[in-house]
Amino acid sequence: SPTITAFLESFVGCFTTSEWQAISNDARSLPRSDDSLLKEFFLRWAMKEAYTKALGVGLNIDFDSFETRLIGHDVDSKDIEGVWKTSDGIWESITAGMQQNNPSGQVEHQFSFVGQVVRTRDPNSDAVERGPKWEGEYWVFSFIPLVEEEVVENSIQSEETASSGCICICKGPFNEEADAATSSDSKQHHIIVENLSLLDLIQLHGMKSTDINVMRQKK
């Protein structure tokens, strides 16, 4: 069976050289373990997909035509040229934050980073006018771990450090880094995530439960 490295090699062309370096190696420039490699890859992919969805173009833009950078994590603040810093990884930053309480004593479940998106080449699509600027622009990337839950005495409790995935939401652009930093404050701009069943989603879109029962009977 193919190895994780072999599987990921088919995605190399979707990332810039610097992005792929961050996926492949840790802060000591050593190759990541398979587990760390997969987590970093999926989070970096989620950043790109969240950005293109925010633009409204989805996968209709070449992923290697732009570079996503997390300020303070990948590059220094105000660094337009993009001299990349070394870091252990995005997931390591998130899990470290999950294990720390905020000043109110609550465990934080949302982690926002000010990011910079820079065009590296013109995309081969109609989305060229909607893509990032050559000089870069500021966006906020918010990561929300999907924590596992368990039922204890008829109440749901979250496993604070366990997670089966992570949501990435991108919003912007912002003219200045300071504006993006203000918007990245999770206490002021809290993102609400709800777990909905398929039935909940159907009803949310206006279908009544009686109509659903009729559909089931027709089957």
C-alpha positions in Angstrom: 0.0 0.0 0.0 1.2 3.6 -0.7 2.9 5.4 2.2 1.6 8.7 3.5 4.6 10.5 1.9 3.8 9.0 -1.5 0.1 10.0 -1.1 1.0 13.6 -0.2 3.5 13.9 -3.1 0.5 14.1 -5.5 -0.4 17.5 -3.9 3.0 19.1 -4.0 2.0 21.2 -7.0 -0.9 22.7 -5.1 1.5 24.5 -2.7 4.3 27.0 -3.0 7.8 25.9 -2.1 7.7 27.7 1.3 4.3 26.2 2.2 5.5 22.7 1.3 8.6 23.2 3.4 6.4 24.0 6.4 4.3 20.9 5.8 7.3 18.6 5.4 9.6 19.8 8.2 9.4 20.9 11.8 11.1 23.7 13.6 14.4 21.8 13.7 14.2 21.3 9.9 13.7 17.6 10.5 11.1 15.6 8.6 7.8 15.4 10.4 6.3 12.1 11.7 3.5 10.7 9.6 0.9 11.9 12.1 2.4 15.5 12.2 2.8 15.5 8.4 -0.9 14.7 7.8 -2.1 17.2 10.3 0.0 20.0 8.9 -1.0 19.1 5.4 -4.7 19.1 6.1 -4.6 22.4 8.0 -2.6 24.1 5.2 -5.0 22.7 2.7 -7.9 23.9 4.8 -6.4 27.4 4.8 -6.2 27.5 1.1 -9.7 26.2 0.6 -11.2 28.5 3.2 -9.6 31.5 1.4 -10.9 30.5 -2.0 -14.4 29.9 -0.6 -14.2 33.4 1.0 -13.5 34.7 -2.5 -16.5 32.7 -3.8 -14.4 30.8 -6.4 -13.8 27.5 -4.5 -11.5 25.1 -6.4 -11.8 27.2 -9.6 -8.5 28.9 -8.8 -5.0 27.3 -8.9 -3.9 26.7 -5.4 -0.2 27.3 -6.2 -1.0 30.8 -7.6 -1.1 32.2 -4.1 0.7 31.7 -0.8 -0.9 31.7 2.7 1.2 32.8 5.6 0.4 33.1 9.3 1.9 36.2 10.8 3.9 35.4 13.9 3.9 31.8 13.0 5.2 31.6 9.4 6.5 35.1 8.9 7.3 38.1 11.2 4.8 40.9 11.6 4.9 43.4 8.7 7.1 41.0 6.7 6.0 41.5 3.1 8.8 39.6 1.5 8.0 36.5 3.3 11.2 35.3 5.0 9.7 32.2 6.6 10.2 31.4 10.3 10.5 27.9 11.7 7.7 26.5 13.8 6.5 23.2 15.2 3.3 23.4 13.3 -0.2 24.9 13.3 -1.8 21.9 15.1 0.9 22.1 17.8 -0.1 25.8 18.4 -3.8 24.9 18.6 -3.4 22.0 21.0 -1.1 24.1 23.2 -3.8 26.7 23.3 -6.5 24.2 24.1 -4.6 23.1 27.2 -4.5 26.7 28.5 -7.4 28.6 30.1 -8.2 32.1 29.0 -8.4 34.8 31.7 -12.1 34.0 32.4 -11.1 30.4 33.3 -12.7 28.8 30.2 -10.9 26.5 27.8 -10.5 28.2 24.5 -11.9 26.4 21.5 -11.3 29.0 18.8 -7.9 30.1 17.6 -7.5 32.9 15.1 -4.3 34.0 13.3 -3.7 37.1 11.2 -2.6 35.8 7.9 -1.2 37.3 4.7 -2.2 36.0 1.3 0.2 36.8 -1.6 -0.2 36.2 -5.3 2.7 34.1 -6.7 1.5 34.0 -10.3 -1.6 34.7 -12.3 -4.1 31.8 -12.0 -5.2 30.0 -15.1 -8.8 30.7 -14.6 -11.5 33.4 -14.7 -10.8 34.0 -11.0 -7.7 36.0 -11.8 -9.4 39.3 -11.0 -10.7 38.0 -7.7 -7.4 36.5 -6.4 -4.9 38.2 -4.0 -2.8 41.1 -4.8 0.9 40.8 -5.7 1.9 42.9 -2.7 -0.3 40.7 -0.4 -3.4 41.4 1.7 -4.4 40.6 5.3 -6.9 37.9 6.2 -8.0 36.2 9.4 -7.8 32.5 9.6 -9.9 31.0 12.4 -9.4 27.3 13.4 -12.1 25.6 15.4 -11.2 22.1 16.6 -14.1 19.6 16.5 -13.7 18.3 20.0 -15.1 14.8 20.8 -18.0 14.7 23.2 -19.2 12.0 25.6 -22.5 11.7 27.5 -22.0 11.7 31.2 -25.2 11.4 33.4 -27.4 12.7 30.6 -25.2 15.7 29.9 -22.7 16.2 27.1 -19.2 17.0 28.2 -16.4 17.8 25.8 -13.0 16.2 25.8 -10.9 19.3 25.9 -7.8 18.0 24.2 -9.2 15.3 21.9 -10.2 16.3 18.4 -11.3 14.5 15.2 -10.8 17.4 12.9 -10.7 21.1 12.6 -12.8 23.8 10.9 -11.0 26.7 9.1 -12.8 29.9 8.4 -11.3 32.8 6.5 -12.5 36.4 6.5 -11.2 39.6 5.0 -9.5 41.2 3.3 -8.3 43.9 5.6 -6.3 47.0 4.5 -4.1 47.0 7.6 -2.6 44.3 9.8 -4.0 46.1 12.9 -7.6 45.8 11.5 -7.1 42.1 10.9 -5.7 41.7 14.4 -8.8 43.3 15.9 -11.1 41.0 14.0 -9.1 38.0 15.1 -9.9 38.6 18.7 -12.1 35.5 19.5 -13.7 37.2 22.5 -15.1 40.0 20.4 -15.7 38.0 17.2 -16.8 34.6 18.5 -17.8 32.0 15.8 -20.8 29.8 16.8 -20.6 26.2 15.6 -23.6 23.9 15.9 -23.8 20.2 15.4 -26.9 19.4 13.3 -28.4 16.2 12.2 -29.5 15.6 8.6 -33.1 16.1 9.8 -32.1 19.4 11.5 -30.6 20.6 8.2 -33.7 19.6 6.2 -36.0 21.5 8.6 -33.6 24.5 8.6 -34.3 24.8 4.9 -38.0 24.9 5.4 -39.2 21.4 5.0 -41.7 20.3 7.6 -41.4 17.0 9.5 -44.8 15.8 7.9 -43.3 16.3 4.5 -40.2 14.2 5.5 -42.5 11.4 6.7 -44.3 11.5 3.3 -41.0 11.2 1.5 -40.0 8.2 3.6 -43.3 6.4 2.9 -42.8 6.9 -0.9 -39.6 5.0 -0.6 
